[in-house]
Amino acid sequence: MPRRARLIPVTLAGFLLLGAALPAHAVNKDIIQLQTQVQQLQDAVARLQQTSDERWGVLKDLVQQTADSVNKMSVVVNGLQVKMQNLQDASGQKSDQLSGQVQSLNDSLDELRARLARIEKSLGDIQASQQTTNAALSNLPGSASAGGPPVPAPSTQPSAPLNNTAPAGKPNPGTPLSSMTGGSTQQSFAVQPGAAAGGPTAADMYRTAYGDYMSGKNSLAGSEFQELIGAYPDDNLAGNAYYYLGEMDLRGGKPASAIKNYDHVLEHYPDNSKIPAAHLHKGDALVAMHQNEAAIREYRALIQRYPNSPEAAQARAKISIARR
């Protein structure tokens, strides 16, 4: 076989090999590009993950800072609430002290009024007695109305002839003056029921009971206040007695009984000076019985009736407490 003939198959085989090699090279190039793109995508995902982690860390820090701020604000608010409560308690204590002082002053004024009333009544009785005596003396022989000498003033002693001798036709010596005038020359005082029976007056009974109350002798003071109410039920000091009975019941853990006593003051003694305090402490008794709505109504009634009283100021503070 000639050499040229032998080269033809070899050449054909080379072409075949070259044709087979060209597609393989193109496939490898595509794979490399795909791998490159995948690598780029992985890098982008990694960068995105890193960015997300960083942002999540920042967000977590912000959330933590916000939580810390909220906790600090909560502590501050709690501190303010405690301070406000302490201020309210201190204000309530001062108001209670002021209320007690005002009540003591009212008691003293009530006692002074009672004394003045008794003095005025005694002066009126003395004046009426003097008028009766002057009328009796004017009817005696030798008085100015009979044309005789003037009658001495009631404060001076009558002359001896007037008391020991009498002209003819006149009453015999020793005849009582009351028999000549048809009436008595003794003073006739209008007295209260207890005094008429020989007992103490309402003011005396109240002063004794109040003194025992202030000394902490509650049992004795309670009995004395009850005696005052029994002896002088219509006296204004009986209203004070009911009030202090309510005070002792409230402090003794008997709010229902205290409310009854306060109601006696509110319903039967409308002019009593204890009305504002009775409203206020009735509300306190209702709070002690967990009847807060009724207590708020009682406080509001006090504020409406006596808006400028010290008790009304206390009632305004206690309304906010009762609403909790």
C-alpha positions as CSV (number, residue, x, y, z in Angstrom):
1,M,0.0,0.0,0.0
2,P,1.4,3.4,-0.8
3,R,2.4,5.7,1.9
4,R,-0.3,8.2,0.9
5,A,-2.9,5.7,1.3
6,R,-1.7,4.9,4.7
7,L,-1.8,8.6,5.7
8,I,-5.5,9.0,4.8
9,P,-6.8,6.9,7.7
10,V,-4.5,8.6,10.1
11,T,-5.6,12.0,8.9
12,L,-9.2,11.0,9.3
13,A,-8.6,9.7,12.8
14,G,-7.0,13.0,13.6
15,F,-9.9,15.0,12.4
16,L,-12.2,12.7,14.3
17,L,-10.2,13.2,17.5
18,L,-10.1,17.0,16.9
19,G,-13.9,17.0,16.4
20,A,-14.4,15.1,19.6
21,A,-12.0,17.4,21.5
22,L,-13.8,20.6,20.5
23,P,-17.2,19.9,22.3
24,A,-15.5,18.7,25.4
25,H,-13.6,22.0,25.7
26,A,-16.8,24.0,25.2
27,V,-18.5,22.0,28.0
28,N,-15.7,22.6,30.4
29,K,-15.9,26.3,29.8
30,D,-19.6,26.3,30.6
31,I,-19.0,24.4,33.8
32,I,-16.3,26.8,34.8
33,Q,-18.6,29.7,34.2
34,L,-21.4,28.0,36.2
35,Q,-19.0,27.3,39.0
36,T,-17.9,30.9,38.9
37,Q,-21.5,32.1,39.1
38,V,-22.3,29.7,41.9
39,Q,-19.3,30.9,43.8
40,Q,-20.4,34.5,43.2
41,L,-23.9,33.6,44.5
42,Q,-22.4,31.9,47.5
43,D,-20.3,35.0,48.2
44,A,-23.4,37.2,47.9
45,V,-25.4,34.9,50.2
46,A,-22.5,35.0,52.7
47,R,-22.3,38.8,52.5
48,L,-26.1,39.0,52.9
49,Q,-25.9,36.7,55.9
50,Q,-23.2,38.8,57.4
51,T,-25.2,42.0,56.9
52,S,-28.3,40.3,58.4
53,D,-26.3,39.2,61.4
54,E,-24.9,42.6,61.9
55,R,-28.4,44.2,61.6
56,W,-29.9,41.6,63.9
57,G,-27.2,42.4,66.5
58,V,-27.9,46.1,66.3
59,L,-31.6,45.5,66.6
60,K,-31.0,43.2,69.6
61,D,-28.9,45.9,71.2
62,L,-31.7,48.4,70.6
63,V,-34.3,46.1,72.1
64,Q,-32.1,45.5,75.1
65,Q,-31.5,49.2,75.6
66,T,-35.2,49.8,75.3
67,A,-35.9,47.1,77.9
68,D,-33.3,48.7,80.2
69,S,-34.9,52.1,79.8
70,V,-38.4,50.7,80.5
71,N,-37.1,49.0,83.6
72,K,-35.5,52.2,84.8
73,M,-38.6,54.2,84.1
74,S,-40.6,51.6,86.0
75,V,-38.3,52.0,89.0
76,V,-38.6,55.8,88.8
77,V,-42.4,55.6,88.5
78,N,-42.6,53.2,91.5
79,G,-40.4,55.6,93.5
80,L,-42.7,58.5,92.6
81,Q,-45.7,56.4,93.6
82,V,-44.1,55.6,96.9
83,K,-43.3,59.3,97.5
84,M,-46.8,60.4,96.5
85,Q,-48.3,57.8,98.9
86,N,-46.0,59.0,101.6
87,L,-47.0,62.6,101.0
88,Q,-50.6,61.6,101.0
89,D,-50.2,59.8,104.3
90,A,-48.3,62.7,105.8
91,S,-50.9,65.1,104.5
92,G,-53.7,62.8,105.9
93,Q,-52.0,62.7,109.3
94,K,-51.6,66.5,109.4
95,S,-55.2,66.9,108.3
96,D,-56.3,64.5,111.0
97,Q,-54.3,66.4,113.6
98,L,-55.8,69.7,112.3
99,S,-59.2,68.1,112.3
100,G,-58.7,67.0,115.9
101,Q,-57.6,70.5,116.9
102,V,-60.6,72.0,115.2
103,Q,-62.8,69.6,116.9
104,S,-61.4,70.4,120.3
105,L,-61.9,74.1,119.5
106,N,-65.5,73.4,118.5
107,D,-66.0,71.5,121.8
108,S,-64.6,74.5,123.7
109,L,-66.9,76.8,121.8
110,D,-69.9,74.6,122.5
111,E,-69.1,74.6,126.2
112,L,-68.7,78.4,126.2
113,R,-72.0,78.8,124.3
114,A,-73.7,76.6,126.9
115,R,-72.2,78.6,129.8
116,L,-73.2,81.9,128.1
117,A,-76.7,80.6,127.7
118,R,-76.9,79.6,131.4
119,I,-75.5,83.0,132.4
120,E,-78.0,84.8,130.2
121,K,-80.8,82.7,131.6
122,S,-79.7,83.4,135.2
123,L,-79.5,87.1,134.5
124,G,-83.0,87.1,133.1
125,D,-84.3,85.2,136.1
126,I,-82.5,87.7,138.4
127,Q,-84.0,90.6,136.5
128,A,-87.4,89.1,136.8
129,S,-86.9,88.5,140.5
130,Q,-85.8,92.1,141.0
131,Q,-88.9,93.3,139.2
132,T,-91.1,91.1,141.4
133,T,-89.3,92.4,144.5
134,N,-89.7,96.0,143.3
135,A,-93.4,95.4,142.7
136,A,-93.8,93.9,146.2
137,L,-92.0,96.8,147.8
138,S,-94.1,99.3,145.9
139,N,-97.2,97.9,147.5
140,L,-95.8,98.3,151.1
141,P,-97.1,101.1,153.4
142,G,-95.2,104.3,153.0
143,S,-94.2,103.5,149.4
144,A,-94.1,106.2,146.7
145,S,-97.3,104.9,145.1
146,A,-99.2,105.4,148.4
147,G,-98.0,109.0,148.9
148,G,-95.3,108.1,151.5
149,P,-91.6,108.4,151.4
150,P,-89.7,106.8,148.5
151,V,-89.0,103.1,148.7
152,P,-85.2,102.2,149.0
153,A,-83.5,100.4,146.3
154,P,-83.7,96.6,146.4
155,S,-80.0,96.3,147.1
156,T,-80.2,98.3,150.4
157,Q,-81.5,97.1,153.7
158,P,-85.0,98.5,154.6
159,S,-85.3,100.7,157.7
160,A,-86.2,99.2,161.1
161,P,-89.7,100.8,161.3
162,L,-90.5,99.2,157.9
163,N,-89.6,95.7,159.1
164,N,-90.5,95.8,162.8
165,T,-93.4,98.2,163.2
166,A,-96.6,99.0,161.3
167,P,-99.2,101.8,161.8
168,A,-102.7,101.1,163.0
169,G,-104.9,99.3,160.5
170,K,-101.8,97.8,158.7
171,P,-100.6,94.2,158.9
172,N,-99.4,93.0,162.2
173,P,-95.6,92.8,162.9
174,G,-94.0,89.6,161.7
175,T,-96.4,89.1,158.8
176,P,-94.5,87.5,155.9
177,L,-93.9,89.7,152.9
178,S,-95.2,86.9,150.7
179,S,-98.6,87.0,152.5
180,M,-98.9,90.7,151.8
181,T,-98.0,90.5,148.2
182,G,-99.7,87.2,147.4
183,G,-96.4,85.8,145.9
184,S,-93.0,84.7,146.9
185,T,-89.9,86.9,147.0
186,Q,-87.5,84.0,146.4
187,Q,-85.7,83.8,143.1
188,S,-87.3,81.3,140.7
189,F,-84.8,80.0,138.1
190,A,-85.9,78.0,135.1
191,V,-83.6,75.0,135.2
192,Q,-82.9,72.1,132.9
193,P,-84.4,68.6,133.7
194,G,-81.3,67.2,135.2
195,A,-80.7,70.3,137.3
196,A,-84.4,70.3,138.5
197,A,-83.8,66.8,139.8
198,G,-80.7,67.9,141.6
199,G,-78.4,66.5,138.9
200,P,-75.6,68.1,136.8
201,T,-76.3,70.2,133.8
202,A,-75.7,69.0,130.2
203,A,-72.5,71.1,130.0
204,D,-71.2,69.6,133.2
205,M,-71.9,66.0,132.1
206,Y,-70.4,66.7,128.7
207,R,-67.2,68.3,130.2
208,T,-66.7,65.2,132.4
209,A,-67.3,62.7,129.6
210,Y,-65.1,64.6,127.2
211,G,-62.3,64.8,129.7
212,D,-62.4,61.0,130.2
213,Y,-62.5,60.5,126.4
214,M,-59.3,62.6,126.0
215,S,-57.7,60.7,128.8
216,G,-58.2,57.4,127.0
217,K,-60.9,56.1,129.4
218,N,-63.1,55.0,126.6
219,S,-65.3,52.7,128.6
220,L,-66.0,55.3,131.3
221,A,-66.5,58.1,128.7
222,G,-68.9,55.9,126.7
223,S,-71.1,55.4,129.8
224,E,-71.0,59.1,130.6
225,F,-71.9,60.1,127.0
226,Q,-74.8,57.7,127.2
227,E,-76.0,59.2,130.5
228,L,-75.8,62.7,128.9
229,I,-77.9,61.5,125.9
230,G,-80.5,59.9,128.3
231,A,-80.7,63.1,130.4
232,Y,-80.7,65.7,127.7
233,P,-81.6,64.0,124.4
234,D,-82.6,67.3,122.7
235,D,-79.5,69.2,123.8
236,N,-77.0,69.9,121.0
237,L,-74.3,68.5,123.3
238,A,-76.1,65.1,123.0
239,G,-75.1,65.3,119.3
240,N,-71.5,65.7,120.3
241,A,-71.9,62.7,122.6
242,Y,-73.2,60.6,119.7
243,Y,-70.2,61.7,117.6
244,Y,-67.7,60.6,120.2
245,L,-69.5,57.3,120.7
246,G,-69.0,56.8,116.9
247,E,-65.3,57.7,117.2
248,M,-64.8,55.1,119.9
249,D,-66.6,52.5,117.9
250,L,-64.6,53.3,114.8
251,R,-61.3,53.0,116.6
252,G,-62.5,49.9,118.4
253,G,-63.1,48.0,115.1
254,K,-66.9,48.4,115.1
255,P,-67.6,50.4,112.0
256,A,-71.3,49.4,111.7
257,S,-72.0,50.7,115.2
258,A,-70.0,53.8,114.4
259,I,-72.1,54.5,111.3
260,K,-75.3,54.4,113.4
261,N,-73.9,56.9,115.9
262,Y,-72.7,59.2,113.1
263,D,-76.2,59.0,111.5
264,H,-77.7,60.1,114.8
265,V,-75.6,63.3,114.5
266,L,-76.4,63.8,110.9
267,E,-80.2,63.2,111.1
268,H,-81.2,64.6,114.5
269,Y,-78.7,67.5,115.1
270,P,-78.5,69.5,111.8
271,D,-76.9,72.5,113.5
272,N,-74.2,70.6,115.3
273,S,-70.6,71.5,114.7
274,K,-69.7,67.9,114.3
275,I,-71.6,67.4,111.1
276,P,-68.6,67.7,108.7
277,A,-66.5,65.4,110.8
278,A,-69.4,62.9,111.1
279,H,-69.7,62.8,107.3
280,L,-65.9,62.2,106.9
281,H,-65.6,59.5,109.5
282,K,-68.8,57.8,108.3
283,G,-67.0,57.5,105.0
284,D,-64.0,56.0,106.8
285,A,-66.2,53.5,108.5
286,L,-67.8,52.5,105.1
287,V,-64.3,52.0,103.7
288,A,-63.4,49.8,106.6
289,M,-66.5,47.7,105.7
290,H,-65.3,47.6,102.0
291,Q,-68.2,49.7,100.8
292,N,-66.1,52.1,98.8
293,E,-68.8,53.3,96.5
294,A,-71.0,54.3,99.5
295,A,-67.9,55.9,101.1
296,I,-67.3,58.0,98.0
297,R,-70.9,59.2,98.0
298,E,-70.5,60.2,101.7
299,Y,-67.3,62.1,100.9
300,R,-69.0,63.9,98.0
301,A,-71.9,64.9,100.2
302,L,-69.4,66.4,102.7
303,I,-67.6,68.3,99.9
304,Q,-70.9,69.6,98.5
305,R,-72.2,70.8,101.9
306,Y,-69.0,72.1,103.3
307,P,-66.6,72.7,100.4
308,N,-64.2,75.0,102.3
309,S,-63.9,72.9,105.5
310,P,-60.7,71.0,106.5
311,E,-62.8,67.8,106.4
312,A,-63.7,68.5,102.7
313,A,-59.9,68.7,101.9
314,Q,-59.4,65.3,103.5
315,A,-62.4,63.9,101.7
316,R,-61.0,64.9,98.3
317,A,-57.8,63.0,99.1
318,K,-59.7,59.9,100.4
319,I,-61.9,59.7,97.3
320,S,-58.8,59.0,95.1
321,I,-57.7,56.3,97.6
322,A,-61.1,54.7,97.7
323,R,-61.3,54.4,93.9
324,R,-58.2,52.1,93.9
